[in-house]
Amino acid sequence: MKPGSKLKSTVCDTEVMVIKAADGEVACGGAPMVDEKPADGGSPDPAFAEGTLLGKRYVDANDTIELLCVKPGDGSLSLDGVALTTKDAKPLPSSD
């Protein structure tokens, strides 16, 4: 996995672009993400079925990985079984 690559979920419609790469297994809906979506899918694990939002960036607690959602779906993103969270927007500087 390297920055700029796309990953697709095997259990829902989610697709992400890697912004910052890290070691570990990226999963969506509890199933590993792949480069090419297989013809037969499944359904997301209920523990990882929060969904993804278009245009949102997802990061881990240590900010070692960053994924941009380019197609939303029903599954939640995780790295090595730990759920990723949406990245907060940086505040704009004041214009005094």
Number of C-alpha atoms within 10 A of each C-alpha: 15 12 14 14 13 20 24 22 30 27 24 22 17 25 24 27 19 20 17 16 15 16 11 12 13 24 26 34 28 26 23 19 23 16 13 11 16 11 6 7 12 11 14 22 16 11 11 20 18 16 17 27 18 14 13 18 23 25 23 19 11 6 12 11 21 22 28 23 22 19 15 18 22 21 27 28 32 24 19 12 16 14 20 22 17 16 16 10 8 6 6 6 6 5 4 3
